[in-house]
Amino acid sequence: MRKQLGMIAFCGVMLASSQCALAQGYRPGPPPQHYHGMYDQGRHEGWYKRGGHVPPAYRGSRYVVSDWRRYRLKPPPRGYHYIRSDNGDFLLAAITTGAIMSIIAANH
């Protein structure tokens, strides 16, 4: 009986100490060197402008806006579609090449 109570007390101490360890605040570090996000802290590495080209990684279905009416955007011309950037802007870009025809600010 005494051994069982000791084991229960030990388990309780371990459980309480693990909760204290998990309660520490999480502080994310800097992004990895290979990170090339569409909106990386305001830097777009030269392509985020009219006449620039959207990188192929951002031309997939995750970023393409198929419900442009929902955002009160004009219909895209034939051969173009809207791409939503990470900061909320809409890029009107050529489907085949990714050439940016215009950038519409998120708060349009």
N, C-alpha and C positions, 0 to 999 in steps of 0.2 A: 504494500500500500504506500509506504513511504517513497519507494522507488518510482511509483507511478505519479505521485504528487510532484516529485522532483522533475520528472520528465515533462509534465504539464507546465510547470513553472518555467523550465528551460525553453519550451516551445513558445510560451507567451512572451518571454524576453526577446527571443529571436524575431518574432512577428512584429513586436513594437519597434525594434531597432531597424527592421527593414522598411517600415513606414517612414521613419525619420530620414532614412537615406533617400527615399523616393521623393520626399517633400522639398528637396533642394531645388532652387530655381534653375530653369533651363536657359542657357545663354548660347544662342547659335553663333557659330564662328563665321568667318567670311566664306563666300561661295567658292567652290573649287576652281582652280585655274582653268579647267577645260569648259567651264560654264559659259554658254553663249545664248542666254535667254533673250527673248524678243525685246523685253524691257528690262535691261540690266542696270538699275539705279541711274536711269537717265542717259545711258550711253547706248548707242545703236550701231557703233562701229562703221558709220558712213553709209549704210544702205537705207536707213529709215528716213527717206525724203522722196519727194516727187521725182520720178526718173530712176530711183534706186530699184533694186531687185530683192524681193522677199526670199530669204533662204528656203531651200526645198523642205526643210524640217517643219516649216510653218505653213505649208500649202496643203496639209492634210485635213481631214474632216474635223479634227479637234478645233481648228482655228477658223475654218471657212464658215461664213454666216449664210445659211440657206433661208432663214426667215427674216430677210431684210425689211419687210413691211412692219414687223414688230418694233423695229428700231426707228421707224419713220424715215427710212432711207429711200432714195429714188431707185427705180429698177436698174440693175447694172447693165451696161451695154453688152451686146453679144460678144462673147469671148472673154468677158471679165467677171469677176466675183468679188465679194467683200470678204476681207480677212480681219478678224478681231485681234488686235494686239493685246499684250499682257496688261497694258495700262488702260485699256478700254477704247482706244481709238479704233476707227474703222479704216482699213486700207482698201482702196479700189485697185485691184491688181489683175493683170492679164493671167488667165488660167494656165496657158502653156509656158510662159516665160517667167512669170512672177514680177514683171515690171510694174511699178507703182504709178498709177495714173493720178491718184489724189489721196490725201489723208484728211479724214473727217474727225475732228476732235470729239472726244467722248461726251462733252457737254454741249453738243451742237443743239 
